[in-house]
Amino acid sequence: MLIPFLLLQIAALPPGPSSSGGFVPPTVTAVRVDAGVSLDGRLDEPAWALATRVTAFLQIDPDEGGAASESTEVRVLYDADAVYVGARLFDAAPRRIISRLARRDASTHSDEFRVFLDSYHDRRTAFEFIVNAAGVKKDVLIGDDGNFNDASWDPVWEAAVSIDSLGWSAEIRIPLSQLRFPKEPDQVWGVHFVRWIERKNEQAMFPFIGKKENGLVSRFADLVGIQGVGAPKRLELLPYTVGRGTYLTPQQAGNPFARSTSYHRGVGADVKYGVTSSLTLDATLNPDFGQVEVDETFVNLSAFEEFLEEHRPFFIEGTDIFNFGGNGGGINSFSGNPLFFYSRRIGREPQGEPTSTGAFKSIPTSTTILGAAKLSGRPADGWSVGMLDAVTARERATVFDTTTRTYFRDEVEPPANYFAGRVRRDASDGNASFGLLTTAMNRWPDSPALDNLPRSSYAGARARRPTRWPAVSAPRTSRATSPRFRKRRSPPIATTGGRTPAASGTIPRGSRWPV
């Protein structure tokens, strides 16, 4: 009943307000090439000479609004499969260019070049691609006009760099299959370029966005000239099998659960399908998150739940669409609005305790996700829609009574279904939005010991974001464009009651609170 209701909202909600705010975006023109560019970090292919140069970079730091101390030239090409960005970053002292190697998405404190693409052209959402002078790549998903960023997003793209006597240069290839854009013959995207010179602590950008100006994506330039690229076919099927063996010396004599050898096996699959160029369907069956980044160790001595960032690939897709309230990224704080959708509760540690008495217990560390599906994207001009449904299994703890030599199986987590639906309408200039979020949870416990958990819960909320610019705020550096903008924050404590969890868990182990 909830899905038809949400679909009706798409037709029923009024358009969001729009206001030009007096801002006229500059224009960048992309040029089509018949053959792709060979990525070697050198802009010596004849195709680059056909593209229009972007050179009007201005400093944001240290001299806000001043001309950049070093010249920068950026060109944009495209073909039927990808967008190519070439940057010539001149430097009067090429030997002083700082280039450090690191893992992907790590902060290298090096000279960098960044490309932001608002392929939806909703002036709120952008895909950021970063490469440093050593070829180390970063990528970030940006939402809510720069107020939300997700560094765990990892698309497939290529980059090559080269350092020479004139400075350094970069070639970037971004497949169209990794972007989301409307089905139009003539595409208009948002674009933004940023250069960072480490030794000078200098950040220059085009177009210029002052520290006192609100918004980020809403102030991008318009990228024009992309024509006839059609929606690429996007179907990814990733089946998996997993086997694991554990070999250890038992620490407790007579513990039947502490075997010297134990084995685990599993099978499942993930599917990603591009329904349209702007709508993506994700589905997973018995997902395995064994390779996902684990949580940092923490000890929570308070009576409040610890909110952790989401790293599981299935739940990351469309994160910016489902963001509603709070500060984004799965984080809540005393100063922010309540966080209405927290995906880490799906597949968390069981909330019940075994009721049978016995000397030895084996309790599951996480709840099995049997399957989940999610549809997310922007199906129409200004509209965003996201629907997620997940089913988790019943979990039981095993208790062994050494006196009677009896095993007991106690339910510690009932089977459950989780649903979240999100609809949002943005103004054409990204200044205002109107949104609706609906969530539902249903549980089916068999044990009276779990009667303290609600069997069902339904919630709905709507929010309206007013016009933001040309109003100005206190001086600041945009978090999404600052060279240090992804410093890790300590997870704050939420103001919701519950029990104190054990020290640190790994994905999908989460918090132990009722919904």
C-alpha positions as CSV (number, residue, x, y, z in Angstrom):
1,M,0.0,0.0,0.0
2,L,2.9,2.4,0.7
3,I,4.5,2.1,-2.8
4,P,1.3,3.2,-4.7
5,F,0.8,6.0,-2.1
6,L,4.3,7.3,-2.8
7,L,3.8,7.1,-6.6
8,L,0.7,9.2,-6.2
9,Q,2.7,11.8,-4.3
10,I,4.8,12.3,-7.4
11,A,1.8,13.5,-9.3
12,A,0.2,15.3,-6.4
13,L,3.0,17.4,-5.0
14,P,3.2,20.9,-6.3
15,P,6.4,22.1,-8.1
16,G,9.0,23.5,-5.8
17,P,9.6,27.2,-5.9
18,S,12.2,28.6,-8.2
19,S,14.3,31.7,-8.2
20,S,17.1,32.7,-10.3
21,G,18.6,34.8,-7.5
22,G,20.3,36.9,-10.1
23,F,23.0,34.1,-10.7
24,V,23.8,33.5,-14.4
25,P,26.1,30.4,-14.7
26,P,29.0,30.6,-17.1
27,T,29.2,28.0,-19.9
28,V,31.7,25.3,-20.7
29,T,31.4,23.5,-24.1
30,A,32.2,19.8,-24.6
31,V,33.4,18.7,-28.0
32,R,32.5,15.3,-29.5
33,V,35.3,13.0,-30.8
34,D,34.9,9.9,-32.9
35,A,37.6,7.9,-31.2
36,G,38.4,7.9,-27.5
37,V,41.5,9.5,-26.0
38,S,44.5,7.5,-25.1
39,L,45.1,8.1,-21.4
40,D,48.8,8.8,-20.9
41,G,48.6,12.0,-19.0
42,R,49.8,14.1,-22.0
43,L,47.4,16.3,-23.9
44,D,49.1,15.7,-27.2
45,E,46.2,14.1,-29.1
46,P,44.8,16.4,-31.9
47,A,41.3,16.1,-30.4
48,W,42.4,18.2,-27.4
49,A,43.2,21.1,-29.6
50,L,39.5,21.2,-30.8
51,A,38.1,21.7,-27.4
52,T,37.4,25.1,-25.8
53,R,39.9,26.0,-23.1
54,V,38.7,27.0,-19.6
55,T,41.2,29.3,-18.0
56,A,39.4,31.9,-15.8
57,F,40.5,30.3,-12.5
58,L,40.3,32.5,-9.3
59,Q,41.6,31.9,-5.9
60,I,39.5,31.0,-2.9
61,D,42.6,30.6,-0.7
62,P,44.7,32.4,0.3
63,D,43.7,35.5,-1.7
64,E,39.9,35.2,-2.1
65,G,38.9,36.5,-5.5
66,G,42.5,37.0,-6.7
67,A,43.9,35.6,-9.9
68,A,45.5,32.2,-9.6
69,S,49.3,32.3,-9.2
70,E,49.7,29.5,-11.8
71,S,47.8,29.2,-15.1
72,T,45.4,26.3,-15.6
73,E,43.7,25.1,-18.8
74,V,40.9,22.6,-18.8
75,R,39.2,21.0,-21.8
76,V,36.2,18.6,-22.1
77,L,35.6,16.0,-24.8
78,Y,33.1,13.1,-25.1
79,D,32.2,10.2,-27.2
80,A,29.4,7.6,-27.2
81,D,30.8,5.9,-24.1
82,A,32.6,8.4,-21.9
83,V,33.4,12.0,-20.9
84,Y,37.1,13.1,-21.1
85,V,38.5,15.9,-19.0
86,G,42.0,17.2,-19.8
87,A,43.9,19.6,-17.5
88,R,47.2,21.4,-18.2
89,L,48.3,22.7,-14.8
90,F,51.3,25.1,-15.4
91,D,53.8,25.5,-12.7
92,A,56.8,27.8,-12.7
93,A,58.7,25.4,-10.4
94,P,57.8,21.9,-11.6
95,R,60.4,20.3,-9.3
96,R,58.5,21.6,-6.3
97,I,55.2,19.9,-7.3
98,I,54.2,17.7,-4.5
99,S,53.1,14.2,-5.5
100,R,52.6,11.5,-2.9
101,L,51.4,8.0,-3.4
102,A,48.6,6.6,-1.3
103,R,45.6,4.3,-1.4
104,R,42.5,5.3,-3.2
105,D,40.4,7.9,-1.4
106,A,43.2,8.7,1.0
107,S,44.3,12.2,1.8
108,T,47.7,12.7,0.2
109,H,48.4,16.4,0.9
110,S,49.6,16.7,-2.7
111,D,48.8,18.9,-5.7
112,E,45.4,18.0,-6.9
113,F,42.9,18.6,-9.7
114,R,39.2,18.0,-9.1
115,V,36.2,17.7,-11.5
116,F,32.6,18.1,-10.3
117,L,29.8,16.9,-12.6
118,D,26.1,17.6,-11.9
119,S,24.8,15.3,-14.6
120,Y,21.3,15.4,-13.3
121,H,21.5,19.2,-13.6
122,D,19.3,19.5,-10.6
123,R,21.7,22.0,-9.0
124,R,21.8,19.9,-5.8
125,T,23.7,16.7,-6.6
126,A,27.2,16.2,-8.0
127,F,29.8,13.5,-8.7
128,E,33.3,14.5,-7.7
129,F,36.5,13.0,-9.3
130,I,39.9,13.9,-7.9
131,V,43.4,13.0,-9.1
132,N,46.7,14.2,-7.6
133,A,50.0,14.7,-9.3
134,A,51.0,11.1,-8.6
135,G,47.8,9.7,-10.1
136,V,46.1,8.7,-6.8
137,K,42.3,8.9,-7.3
138,K,39.5,10.0,-5.0
139,D,35.8,10.1,-5.7
140,V,32.9,11.6,-3.7
141,L,29.1,11.7,-4.1
142,I,27.8,15.1,-3.1
143,G,24.2,16.0,-2.3
144,D,22.0,18.7,-0.8
145,D,23.8,21.4,-2.7
146,G,27.1,20.6,-0.9
147,N,25.8,19.9,2.6
148,F,26.1,16.1,2.1
149,N,29.1,14.1,0.9
150,D,29.7,10.4,0.7
151,A,33.4,9.4,0.2
152,S,32.5,5.7,0.2
153,W,31.1,5.9,-3.3
154,D,33.5,4.1,-5.7
155,P,32.7,4.4,-9.4
156,V,34.8,2.9,-12.2
157,W,36.8,5.6,-13.9
158,E,40.4,6.2,-15.2
159,A,43.0,8.9,-14.8
160,A,46.6,9.4,-15.9
161,V,49.0,12.2,-15.0
162,S,52.4,13.4,-16.3
163,I,54.9,15.9,-14.8
164,D,57.1,17.8,-17.2
165,S,59.1,21.1,-17.5
166,L,55.9,23.1,-17.8
167,G,54.1,21.7,-14.7
168,W,51.9,18.7,-14.8
169,S,48.9,17.5,-16.7
170,A,46.0,15.1,-16.2
171,E,43.7,13.1,-18.4
172,I,40.5,11.7,-16.9
173,R,38.0,9.3,-18.5
174,I,34.6,9.0,-16.9
175,P,32.3,6.3,-18.4
176,L,28.7,7.5,-19.0
177,S,27.6,4.2,-17.4
178,Q,28.9,5.6,-14.0
179,L,26.8,8.8,-14.3
180,R,23.1,9.4,-14.1
181,F,21.5,11.8,-16.5
182,P,18.1,12.5,-18.0
183,K,17.0,11.0,-21.3
184,E,17.4,14.1,-23.5
185,P,18.9,14.5,-27.0
186,D,20.8,17.6,-25.8
187,Q,22.3,17.3,-22.4
188,V,23.0,20.2,-20.1
189,W,25.1,19.4,-17.0
190,G,26.6,21.3,-14.2
191,V,30.4,21.4,-14.0
192,H,33.0,22.8,-11.6
193,F,36.9,22.6,-11.6
194,V,39.2,23.0,-8.7
195,R,43.0,23.1,-8.5
196,W,45.0,22.7,-5.3
197,I,48.7,23.7,-5.0
198,E,50.0,22.1,-1.8
199,R,53.2,24.1,-1.2
200,K,51.3,27.4,-1.5
201,N,48.1,26.3,0.3
202,E,46.4,27.7,-2.8
203,Q,43.0,26.7,-4.0
204,A,41.7,28.1,-7.3
205,M,38.5,27.2,-9.0
206,F,36.2,27.8,-12.0
207,P,33.5,29.1,-11.6
208,F,34.4,31.1,-8.5
209,I,32.4,30.4,-5.4
210,G,33.1,32.9,-2.6
211,K,33.3,31.9,1.1
212,K,30.3,34.1,1.9
213,E,28.1,32.5,-0.8
214,N,25.7,29.8,0.1
215,G,25.4,26.7,-2.0
216,L,27.9,24.7,-4.0
217,V,26.2,22.7,-6.8
218,S,23.7,25.5,-7.5
219,R,26.7,27.7,-8.5
220,F,28.3,25.4,-11.0
221,A,28.9,26.4,-14.6
222,D,26.7,24.8,-17.4
223,L,28.3,22.1,-19.4
224,V,26.8,22.1,-22.9
225,G,27.4,20.4,-26.2
226,I,26.8,16.8,-25.2
227,Q,24.4,15.4,-27.7
228,G,23.0,12.0,-28.7
229,V,24.7,10.0,-26.0
230,G,21.6,7.9,-25.1
231,A,21.2,5.9,-21.9
232,P,24.0,3.2,-21.7
233,K,22.9,-0.3,-20.9
234,R,23.7,-0.9,-17.2
235,L,23.3,-4.5,-16.0
236,E,25.7,-5.8,-13.4
237,L,25.4,-9.3,-11.9
238,L,27.8,-10.3,-9.2
239,P,27.3,-13.8,-7.8
240,Y,29.6,-14.9,-5.0
241,T,30.5,-18.0,-3.0
242,V,32.4,-17.8,0.3
243,G,34.1,-20.4,2.4
244,R,35.8,-19.8,5.7
245,G,37.7,-22.0,8.1
246,T,38.7,-21.2,11.7
247,Y,41.4,-23.0,13.6
248,L,42.1,-22.2,17.2
249,T,42.8,-23.7,20.6
250,P,39.7,-23.8,22.8
251,Q,40.0,-21.6,25.9
252,Q,37.2,-23.2,28.0
253,A,37.1,-26.9,28.6
254,G,33.7,-28.5,27.9
255,N,32.5,-25.6,25.7
256,P,30.8,-27.2,22.8
257,F,30.8,-23.9,20.8
258,A,34.6,-23.4,21.1
259,R,35.7,-26.1,18.6
260,S,39.3,-26.3,17.4
261,T,38.0,-26.3,13.8
262,S,34.9,-24.7,12.4
263,Y,33.8,-23.9,8.8
264,H,31.4,-21.5,7.2
265,R,30.0,-21.4,3.7
266,G,27.6,-19.1,1.8
267,V,26.3,-18.2,-1.6
268,G,24.5,-15.1,-2.9
269,A,24.3,-12.5,-5.6
270,D,24.1,-8.7,-6.2
271,V,22.3,-7.2,-9.2
272,K,22.4,-3.6,-10.5
273,Y,20.1,-2.7,-13.4
274,G,19.7,0.7,-15.0
275,V,15.9,0.9,-15.5
276,T,16.5,4.2,-17.3
277,S,19.4,6.6,-17.6
278,S,18.3,8.2,-14.3
279,L,16.7,5.3,-12.4
280,T,18.7,2.4,-10.9
281,L,17.4,-0.8,-9.4
282,D,19.7,-2.6,-6.9
283,A,18.9,-6.0,-5.5
284,T,20.8,-8.4,-3.3
285,L,20.2,-12.0,-2.2
286,N,21.9,-13.2,1.0
287,P,24.5,-10.4,0.8
288,D,28.0,-10.8,2.1
289,F,29.8,-7.8,3.5
290,G,33.0,-9.5,4.5
291,Q,35.2,-7.2,2.4
292,V,33.6,-4.0,3.6
293,E,35.6,-1.6,5.7
294,V,35.1,-2.4,9.4
295,D,34.1,0.2,12.0
296,E,36.6,1.9,14.1
297,T,36.9,0.6,17.6
298,F,34.9,2.5,20.2
299,V,33.6,1.9,23.7
300,N,30.2,3.4,24.5
301,L,29.7,3.9,28.2
302,S,26.6,6.1,27.8
303,A,22.9,5.1,27.6
304,F,22.6,6.3,24.1
305,E,23.0,4.6,20.7
306,E,26.3,5.1,18.8
307,F,25.6,6.1,15.2
308,L,28.0,4.6,12.6
309,E,28.7,5.5,9.0
310,E,27.2,3.2,6.3
311,H,29.8,1.3,4.2
312,R,27.8,-1.5,2.7
313,P,27.6,-1.1,-1.1
314,F,23.9,-1.9,-1.4
315,F,22.9,0.8,1.1
316,I,25.2,3.4,-0.3
317,E,23.5,3.6,-3.7
318,G,21.2,6.7,-3.7
319,T,22.3,7.7,-0.2
320,D,21.7,11.4,-0.9
321,I,18.1,10.7,-2.0
322,F,17.2,8.9,1.2
323,N,19.0,11.5,3.4
324,F,16.2,13.3,5.4
325,G,17.0,15.2,8.5
326,G,20.1,14.8,10.5
327,N,23.5,15.8,9.1
328,G,23.7,13.2,6.4
329,G,26.0,10.1,6.1
330,G,24.3,8.3,8.9
331,I,25.4,10.8,11.5
332,N,23.1,12.6,14.0
333,S,24.0,15.3,16.5
334,F,22.3,17.4,19.2
335,S,22.4,20.5,16.9
336,G,20.8,18.8,13.9
337,N,17.3,17.6,13.0
338,P,16.2,14.0,14.0
339,L,17.6,11.3,11.7
340,F,14.5,9.6,10.2
341,F,16.2,6.8,8.2
342,Y,19.2,5.0,9.6
343,S,20.1,2.0,7.4
344,R,22.6,0.5,9.8
345,R,19.7,-0.9,11.9
346,I,19.0,-3.3,9.0
347,G,21.2,-6.4,9.7
348,R,22.4,-5.2,13.1
349,E,23.2,-7.3,16.2
350,P,20.2,-9.2,17.6
351,Q,18.5,-7.2,20.3
352,G,17.2,-10.1,22.5
353,E,19.0,-12.3,25.0
354,P,18.6,-16.0,25.5
355,T,16.1,-16.9,28.2
356,S,17.3,-20.4,28.9
357,T,19.9,-21.0,31.6
358,G,23.2,-22.8,30.8
359,A,26.9,-22.5,31.2
360,F,27.7,-21.9,27.5
361,K,25.9,-19.7,24.9
362,S,26.4,-19.1,21.2
363,I,24.7,-15.8,20.2
364,P,24.7,-14.5,16.5
365,T,26.7,-11.3,16.1
366,S,24.5,-10.0,13.3
367,T,21.1,-10.5,11.7
368,T,21.0,-12.2,8.4
369,I,19.6,-10.1,5.5
370,L,17.7,-12.6,3.3
371,G,17.2,-10.1,0.5
372,A,16.7,-6.5,-0.3
373,A,15.8,-4.3,-3.3
374,K,16.1,-0.6,-3.9
375,L,15.0,1.7,-6.6
376,S,16.5,5.2,-6.7
377,G,17.1,8.0,-9.1
378,R,15.5,11.1,-10.7
379,P,12.8,10.0,-13.1
380,A,11.7,13.5,-14.1
381,D,12.8,17.1,-14.1
382,G,13.2,18.1,-10.5
383,W,11.9,14.9,-9.0
384,S,13.9,12.4,-6.9
385,V,12.5,9.1,-5.8
386,G,13.9,6.3,-3.6
387,M,12.2,3.1,-2.4
388,L,13.9,0.4,-0.3
389,D,12.6,-2.9,1.1
390,A,14.7,-5.4,3.1
391,V,13.8,-8.7,4.8
392,T,15.9,-10.1,7.6
393,A,15.8,-13.6,9.1
394,R,14.8,-15.0,12.5
395,E,17.9,-15.4,14.6
396,R,18.3,-17.9,17.5
397,A,20.9,-18.3,20.2
398,T,22.0,-21.8,21.3
399,V,22.4,-22.5,25.0
400,F,24.0,-25.6,26.5
401,D,23.1,-26.8,30.0
402,T,26.0,-28.8,31.3
403,T,23.9,-30.3,34.1
404,T,21.2,-31.9,31.9
405,R,23.4,-32.0,28.8
406,T,20.6,-30.2,26.9
407,Y,20.7,-27.7,24.1
408,F,18.1,-24.9,23.9
409,R,17.3,-22.7,20.9
410,D,16.1,-19.3,22.0
411,E,14.9,-16.6,19.7
412,V,16.9,-13.4,20.0
413,E,15.7,-11.5,16.9
414,P,12.4,-12.0,15.0
415,P,12.1,-11.9,11.2
416,A,11.4,-8.4,10.0
417,N,10.6,-6.3,7.0
418,Y,11.9,-2.8,6.6
419,F,10.7,-0.2,4.1
420,A,11.6,3.3,3.3
421,G,10.2,5.6,0.6
422,R,11.4,9.0,-0.4
423,V,10.0,11.6,-2.8
424,R,11.5,15.1,-3.3
425,R,10.8,17.9,-5.7
426,D,13.6,20.4,-6.3
427,A,13.2,23.8,-8.0
428,S,14.9,24.2,-11.3
429,D,17.7,26.3,-9.9
430,G,18.3,24.2,-6.8
431,N,17.2,26.9,-4.4
432,A,14.2,25.2,-2.8
433,S,12.8,21.7,-2.4
434,F,9.7,19.9,-1.0
435,G,10.1,16.3,0.2
436,L,8.2,13.4,1.8
437,L,9.7,10.4,3.6
438,T,7.7,7.3,4.7
439,T,9.2,4.4,6.7
440,A,7.6,1.1,7.9
441,M,8.8,-1.8,10.0
442,N,7.1,-5.1,10.7
443,R,8.3,-7.9,13.0
444,W,6.9,-11.4,13.7
445,P,8.3,-12.7,17.0
446,D,7.6,-16.1,18.4
447,S,9.1,-15.7,21.8
448,P,7.3,-13.7,24.7
449,A,10.8,-12.5,25.7
450,L,10.8,-10.2,22.6
451,D,7.4,-8.6,23.4
452,N,9.3,-5.5,24.4
453,L,10.1,-4.9,20.8
454,P,7.4,-3.1,18.8
455,R,5.8,-5.4,16.2
456,S,5.2,-2.6,13.8
457,S,6.2,1.0,13.3
458,Y,5.1,3.5,10.7
459,A,6.4,7.1,10.3
460,G,6.1,9.8,7.8
461,A,7.5,13.3,7.5
462,R,7.7,16.1,5.1
463,A,10.1,19.0,4.8
464,R,10.5,22.1,2.8
465,R,13.8,23.9,2.2
466,P,13.4,27.6,1.5
467,T,15.3,29.7,-0.9
468,R,19.0,29.9,0.1
469,W,20.8,32.3,-2.1
470,P,21.5,35.1,-3.0
471,A,21.4,35.4,0.9
472,V,24.9,35.1,2.4
473,S,26.2,33.4,5.5
474,A,29.1,34.0,7.8
475,P,32.6,33.5,6.1
476,R,33.4,29.9,5.6
477,T,35.1,27.5,3.3
478,S,32.8,25.1,1.5
479,R,33.4,21.7,3.0
480,A,33.0,20.0,-0.3
481,T,35.7,22.0,-2.0
482,S,38.2,22.5,0.8
483,P,41.4,20.4,0.5
484,R,40.8,19.1,4.0
485,F,37.0,18.7,3.8
486,R,37.0,15.0,4.4
487,K,38.6,14.9,7.8
488,R,37.1,12.1,9.8
489,R,34.7,13.2,12.5
490,S,34.2,11.4,15.8
491,P,30.7,9.8,15.7
492,P,28.5,11.8,18.0
493,I,25.9,10.4,20.4
494,A,22.3,10.4,19.5
495,T,19.6,11.5,21.9
496,T,17.6,8.2,21.8
497,G,17.4,5.8,24.7
498,G,18.6,2.2,24.7
499,R,21.1,-0.2,26.0
500,T,24.8,0.2,25.9
501,P,26.4,-2.0,23.1
502,A,29.5,-4.0,23.4
503,A,32.8,-2.5,22.2
504,S,33.0,-2.1,18.4
505,G,31.5,-4.5,15.9
506,T,32.1,-5.1,12.2
507,I,29.7,-4.7,9.3
508,P,26.9,-5.7,9.4
509,R,27.0,-5.6,13.1
510,G,25.4,-2.5,14.3
511,S,23.6,-1.0,17.3
512,R,21.2,-2.8,19.6
513,W,18.2,-0.6,19.9
514,P,14.6,-1.0,19.0
515,V,13.4,0.9,16.0
